[in-house]
Structures are given as C-alpha cells and as structure tokens.
Amino acid sequence: MSYQIYRTNGTLLTTVPDGTANTTSTSLTLPGRSYPGYGLVVDTNFVHQLENFSNVSPPPNPIVGQLWYNSANSTLNICPIDGASSGQWRPIVISSSDGNTTLSNVAVTGNMTVAGTVNAALFAGSGANLTNLNAANIVGVVAFANVASIANTVAGANVTGTVANATYATTSGTSDIANAVAGANVTGTVANAAYAVSAGNAGYSSTAITVTANSQPNINILTSLTTISTGANTTPGTITGTWSLSTGSRLIATYADLAEYYEADEEYEPGTVVEFGGEKEVTLAEDSTNRVAGVISTDPAYVMNATCSGIAVVIALQGRVPCKVLGDIKKGDMLVSAGGGYAKASTDPKMGTVIGKALQNHSGQGVIEVAIGRL
C-alpha cells in the first residue's frame, strides 16, 4: 500500500509506492513501505534536519518553511516558496564563532531590556524619548533640542533655549534678527525673519530676491513664483488651507502611481506583492489569495495616510509600478499573487485576486512594470 505524504496544512505533497524511495519532492529521502535500508535513510534524514542542511549551497527540492544553514557565510535562512533558488532564501540569523549574533529586521511590540551596550550606526524615529545625548556626537541638525552645547549646526528656528558654543543659532538667547523687513529694502537673503512685507504695506514681497523665514504672516500674494522648495526632495513641507487649481492649471508628477501607507508586520522591499492580513494590516501575499492589497510602491507620485503608525509600507492603488513576477507573462495579462511576494499571470482570476495588468512580456523570475488596479 503506497504512503501518501501530506503537508502540515493538509495538502497532499506526494505518494511513495511500496519498495521505493522518493528523492525529488523534498530535500529529504522519503522511503516507502518495505524499502530496503530504510533505517539508513531515516538516520540520514535526522542528521540533515539537525544541522539544517548545513552546506555552502541550498539543499535541492526545498519546500516552504524549510531551514538551511549557509556554512559559507554563517547565516540561517528560510525558504519562502517551493523550489526556491539560492537567491530567494531569506536570511534570519547571522552567527559567528566569537559568539556575536546578527538578526535580520526585528520588530519589537512590547518592552525590550538591554543589559549591555547598544551600538548602532543609525537610530530612526522622532527621538522624542532620547535624553542626555552627548552633543559632541551630534553631526547633523538637532530639531527642537533644548540643549545642544557643542553641535556644529543647529537650526535657529527650532531652538527654544540658549545654545552655548554653537557655530550659529541666530534666534537663540539674543535675537539679532529683524522682526520686520520692508520688502523694498531686501536685496539678498533674510534668514529666520519673522516676516518680510513690501514697501507701503501692500501685503506682498515684490522686491525681495530671496526671503526665507520661519513665519511670514504678512505675505498674502506672491506673483511670478516658479519654485517653492523645502531645500531638498527628502524634506517634508506643509500646506494649510483649502486650495484649488484655476482653469487651465494642473498638477504634474514625475512618478506614476497613487499610493497609500498601511501598517505591515515587517519591512517589504519595493515590488513585493502583499495582502490584507497577518498581525497588522498587511502581510506577504499567499499564492492566489483573494485578499490581495497590492504592490509595494517604488517611487509613488502621491501618497496618502502619511501618519500611518508602526512599520508603514506604501502600497500602490492606481498607476504603474515595478512588480516582482514569476513564470511566463504576456503584455496585458491579468496578474495574481504567486506567493512569496511575487505575481504570476492568470487567464481566469477570481474576484479579489487581481493585482493589475502586465505592461511587459516576461519569462522566469524578475521585475516588470504593472498597471495597478486594471481589471
């Protein structure tokens, strides 16, 4: 009587006839009933599992959830999809002979206590709860710092107390800037001015070449203005009020998709297919799921829900984005999840499974442009 081998989720993996051994369905040898030398096979399987298939290359015929210890770089990896190639295994832990251990992305939802020293190249976040920082170690701009005694650069507009020994902080302690500057008299740059009004109190700065200030409440009209800048494309700005475009005007974006932030259970790279579910709002999409949420955007043109908490990932809702794909795909094919963050072509997709339509022909594993939201 043949053995039927089932996965943990109840799906049939393979059938092993009597007197034979299956070596193609998994990385282990699966002996059938009355297979000669089955004891050696079972013992070997135990050893391979104990050492997590330790080798410089991944084991053959891997299945989802399998572990592999890469002895070339001392990393423990997990298989995300059946038959994953070497480049698709995901590293979990990196260990070394000196006892040091490196983890991949770690999300801590509760309290974490560290008995030793925390060394880091970068702390990401607002820093609102960080206290007693050595100012000598501050190499950038300190926003809203009460004390930063040796920092080389402190934005004056953000200083609420006295800054000693700072290279410059023009609004701290002693106010050495003008509270009001007549626009007719401005020929250069006004740094940290409270406001800059035009001659005769006309309500707009018509003569100033460049006026920069933390607050300019008396400037009501700006004409022939071609550039509004926060200083860098990574620096956020704020617009307050209700605004509309006049007839013939339009907003033009460099990039091509409308996106929204969602809270994820871990960080996902651009092009990854995700679904609604998991411990947070979205997680890695399963094969052919009807809970598909979309694709992690690479360069969104417009992003909504900017105050999303936790691990915020930006998901494309409409437009075109790069997407990770598997298999043979023709331009115009409808795409559904292939599992492991990839998409695949489908000729008869079910409701809720469609990611969008392919904009390129493709074969194998890679990344292509996809029109999101096209059914």
C-alpha positions in Angstrom: 0.0 0.0 0.0 1.5 3.3 -1.1 2.3 6.0 1.5 0.5 9.4 1.0 2.6 12.2 2.4 0.7 15.4 3.5 1.9 18.8 4.3 1.1 20.4 7.7 -1.7 22.4 6.1 -3.4 19.2 4.9 -2.5 19.3 1.2 -1.0 16.2 -0.5 2.7 16.6 -1.1 3.5 13.2 -2.8 2.7 9.5 -2.9 5.5 7.0 -2.3 4.9 3.5 -3.8 5.9 0.3 -1.9 9.6 -0.6 -2.1 10.7 2.8 -3.5 12.2 6.0 -2.1 11.2 9.5 -3.2 14.2 11.9 -3.6 12.5 14.6 -5.7 9.7 16.0 -3.6 11.8 17.4 -0.7 15.4 17.7 0.3 15.0 14.5 2.4 14.7 11.0 1.1 11.2 9.6 1.7 11.2 5.8 1.9 8.1 3.8 1.0 6.9 0.7 2.8 9.3 -2.3 2.7 12.1 -0.1 1.2 15.4 -1.9 1.8 17.8 0.0 4.0 15.1 2.4 5.3 16.9 2.7 8.6 19.9 4.3 7.0 17.6 6.7 5.1 15.8 7.7 8.3 19.1 8.2 10.2 20.5 10.4 7.4 17.3 12.5 7.3 17.6 13.1 11.1 21.2 14.3 10.7 20.3 16.6 7.8 17.5 18.1 9.9 19.6 18.6 13.0 22.3 20.5 11.0 19.6 22.4 9.0 21.2 21.1 5.7 24.5 22.9 6.6 26.3 23.5 3.3 27.7 26.3 1.1 24.7 25.8 -1.3 21.0 25.3 -0.5 19.5 21.8 -0.4 17.7 20.5 -3.5 13.9 20.4 -3.8 13.2 22.8 -0.9 9.6 23.5 0.3 8.0 26.5 2.0 9.2 26.9 5.7 12.4 24.8 5.3 15.6 26.0 7.1 19.1 26.0 5.6 22.3 26.9 7.3 24.6 28.5 4.8 28.1 27.5 6.1 29.8 29.9 3.6 28.6 33.0 5.5 27.2 31.5 8.8 23.6 32.5 8.1 20.4 30.6 8.9 17.9 31.0 6.0 14.2 30.2 5.4 12.6 29.0 2.2 9.8 31.4 1.1 8.4 29.3 -1.8 8.6 25.7 -3.0 11.6 25.1 -5.2 13.3 28.4 -4.2 16.6 29.2 -5.9 19.7 30.2 -3.9 18.9 33.9 -4.2 15.3 33.6 -3.0 16.2 32.1 0.5 15.7 34.7 3.2 18.4 35.2 5.9 17.1 35.1 9.5 20.2 34.9 11.8 23.8 35.6 11.1 26.2 34.0 13.7 29.9 33.9 14.2 32.5 31.9 16.1 33.1 34.7 18.6 29.6 34.5 19.9 28.2 37.5 18.1 24.8 37.1 16.5 23.2 39.4 13.9 19.4 39.3 13.3 17.6 40.5 10.2 14.8 43.1 10.5 13.3 42.8 14.1 10.0 44.5 15.2 9.5 44.7 19.0 5.9 45.4 20.0 6.5 45.3 23.8 9.3 46.3 26.1 12.9 45.4 25.4 15.5 45.4 28.1 19.2 45.5 27.2 21.8 44.8 29.9 24.8 45.7 27.8 25.7 48.5 25.4 23.6 49.3 22.4 25.8 50.2 19.4 24.1 51.5 16.2 25.1 53.4 13.1 21.6 55.0 12.9 18.6 55.4 15.2 15.4 56.0 13.1 12.4 57.8 14.6 11.5 61.1 16.2 13.9 60.7 19.1 11.3 62.3 21.4 12.2 59.9 24.2 16.0 60.1 23.9 17.7 62.1 26.8 21.2 63.0 27.8 22.8 62.8 24.4 26.4 63.8 24.1 26.3 66.9 21.8 29.8 66.1 20.5 28.3 63.1 18.8 25.6 65.1 17.0 26.7 65.7 13.4 23.5 66.9 11.8 20.6 69.2 12.7 19.0 68.9 16.1 15.3 69.8 15.8 13.6 71.3 18.9 16.6 70.5 21.1 16.5 72.2 24.5 20.3 71.9 24.9 22.9 71.0 22.3 26.1 72.7 23.6 28.6 71.5 21.0 26.6 70.6 18.0 28.1 72.3 14.8 24.8 73.1 13.2 21.5 73.9 15.0 18.6 75.3 13.1 17.8 78.6 14.8 14.1 78.4 14.2 14.0 75.2 16.3 15.9 76.4 19.3 13.7 77.2 22.3 16.5 77.8 24.9 20.1 79.1 24.9 22.7 77.4 22.8 26.3 77.8 24.0 29.3 77.3 21.7 27.1 76.6 18.7 28.6 77.6 15.3 25.4 79.5 14.6 21.9 79.8 16.0 20.7 83.3 15.2 17.4 83.1 17.1 18.6 81.7 20.4 19.2 83.7 23.5 19.9 87.0 21.9 17.7 87.9 19.0 19.9 89.5 16.4 17.5 89.4 13.5 14.9 92.0 12.4 11.3 91.3 13.3 10.0 93.2 10.3 11.8 93.8 7.0 10.4 96.1 4.3 10.4 94.1 1.0 11.6 97.2 -0.9 14.8 97.1 1.1 15.5 93.4 0.7 18.2 92.6 -1.9 19.6 89.3 -0.6 18.6 86.5 1.7 16.7 87.1 5.0 17.4 84.2 7.4 14.9 83.5 10.1 13.0 86.7 9.7 9.6 86.9 11.4 8.1 88.5 8.4 9.0 90.4 5.2 6.5 92.9 4.0 6.6 95.1 0.9 7.1 98.8 0.8 3.9 100.7 1.7 2.4 97.7 3.4 0.9 96.4 0.2 0.9 92.9 1.6 3.3 91.1 -0.6 7.1 91.0 -1.1 7.5 92.3 -4.6 11.1 93.4 -4.4 12.9 90.7 -2.4 15.1 88.4 -4.4 15.1 85.7 -1.7 13.2 85.7 1.5 13.4 82.8 4.0 11.7 82.8 7.3 10.1 80.5 9.9 6.9 82.7 9.8 5.9 85.3 7.2 2.2 86.1 8.1 2.0 89.3 6.1 2.8 87.9 2.7 -0.6 87.4 1.1 0.2 87.3 -2.6 3.2 86.0 -4.4 3.3 86.6 -8.2 5.5 85.1 -10.8 6.7 82.5 -8.3 8.0 79.4 -10.2 9.6 77.4 -7.3 8.6 76.5 -3.8 11.2 74.4 -2.1 11.8 73.0 1.4 15.5 72.7 0.5 15.6 69.1 -0.6 13.3 66.5 -2.1 13.5 64.4 1.1 12.5 67.3 3.3 8.7 67.4 4.0 6.7 70.6 3.9 3.2 71.6 5.0 0.4 73.4 3.2 -2.6 74.6 5.3 -6.0 75.5 4.0 -8.3 74.6 1.1 -6.7 75.0 -2.3 -8.0 74.7 -5.9 -6.5 74.8 -9.4 -7.5 77.6 -11.7 -8.8 77.0 -15.2 -6.1 75.5 -17.4 -3.9 74.6 -14.4 -2.8 71.1 -13.5 -0.6 69.2 -11.1 2.2 67.2 -12.9 4.1 64.4 -11.2 7.4 62.8 -12.0 6.3 59.4 -11.0 3.3 57.3 -12.0 1.3 55.9 -9.1 -1.2 56.9 -6.4 -0.3 55.1 -3.2 -1.3 54.8 0.5 0.5 53.9 3.7 -0.6 50.7 5.5 0.9 49.2 8.7 2.8 46.0 7.9 4.1 43.1 10.1 7.6 43.7 8.7 9.5 45.8 6.1 9.0 44.7 2.5 11.1 45.9 -0.5 9.5 47.8 -3.4 7.8 45.5 -6.0 6.6 43.0 -3.3 3.0 41.7 -3.5 1.2 42.0 -0.2 -2.3 41.1 1.1 -4.6 42.2 3.9 -3.9 40.0 6.9 -1.2 39.0 9.3 -0.6 40.6 12.7 -1.0 44.1 11.3 -3.0 45.5 8.3 -0.9 43.9 5.5 1.5 40.9 5.2 3.3 38.9 2.4 0.7 37.7 -0.1 -0.1 33.9 -0.3 -0.4 32.1 -3.6 -3.7 33.1 -5.5 -5.0 34.9 -2.4 -8.3 36.9 -2.8 -7.2 39.3 -0.1 -4.6 40.9 -2.3 -3.8 44.5 -1.2 -1.4 45.5 -4.0 2.3 46.1 -4.7 4.8 48.0 -2.5 5.5 51.2 -4.5 9.0 52.1 -5.7 8.5 55.9 -6.3 4.9 57.0 -5.6 3.7 60.2 -7.2 1.1 60.9 -4.5 1.0 59.3 -1.0 -2.0 59.2 1.4 -2.3 58.3 5.1 1.1 59.9 5.9 0.5 59.5 9.7 0.3 55.7 9.5 1.8 54.1 12.6 4.1 51.1 13.1 6.0 49.7 10.1 4.4 51.9 7.4 4.7 50.5 3.8 3.4 52.4 0.8 1.1 50.4 -1.4 0.3 51.4 -5.0 -3.5 51.8 -5.5 -3.6 53.1 -9.1 -1.0 53.8 -11.8 2.1 51.8 -12.9 4.8 50.3 -10.6 7.6 47.7 -10.8 6.4 44.3 -9.6 8.2 41.1 -8.8 6.9 38.3 -11.1 7.4 34.6 -11.8 6.7 32.5 -14.9 5.6 33.3 -18.5 3.8 36.6 -18.8 2.5 38.4 -21.8 1.7 42.1 -22.1 -1.9 42.7 -21.0 -2.1 39.5 -18.8 -4.0 39.8 -15.6 -1.7 39.2 -12.6 -2.5 37.4 -9.3 -0.2 36.5 -6.4 2.3 33.7 -6.8 3.2 33.7 -3.1 6.4 34.9 -1.6 5.8 38.4 -2.7 5.7 37.6 -6.4 2.9 37.9 -9.1 2.0 35.5 -11.9 -0.2 35.5 -14.9 -3.8 34.2 -14.7 -6.3 33.5 -17.5 -9.3 33.1 -15.2 -8.7 35.1 -12.0 -11.2 35.1 -9.2 -12.8 38.2 -7.6 -10.4 39.9 -5.3 -7.2 38.2 -6.6 -6.3 40.6 -9.5 -3.3 42.9 -8.8 -3.3 44.6 -12.3 -2.2 44.0 -15.8 1.3 43.4 -17.2 2.8 46.1 -19.3 5.7 43.9 -20.5 6.4 40.4 -21.8 8.5 38.3 -19.4 9.6 34.8 -18.7 11.0 33.4 -15.5 11.8 35.4 -12.3 12.2 39.2 -12.4 10.6 42.6 -12.2 8.3 44.2 -14.7 6.1 47.3 -15.0 2.4 46.6 -14.0 -0.7 48.8 -14.4 -2.2 48.6 -10.9 -6.0 48.4 -10.5 -6.7 47.4 -14.1 -9.2 44.5 -14.2 
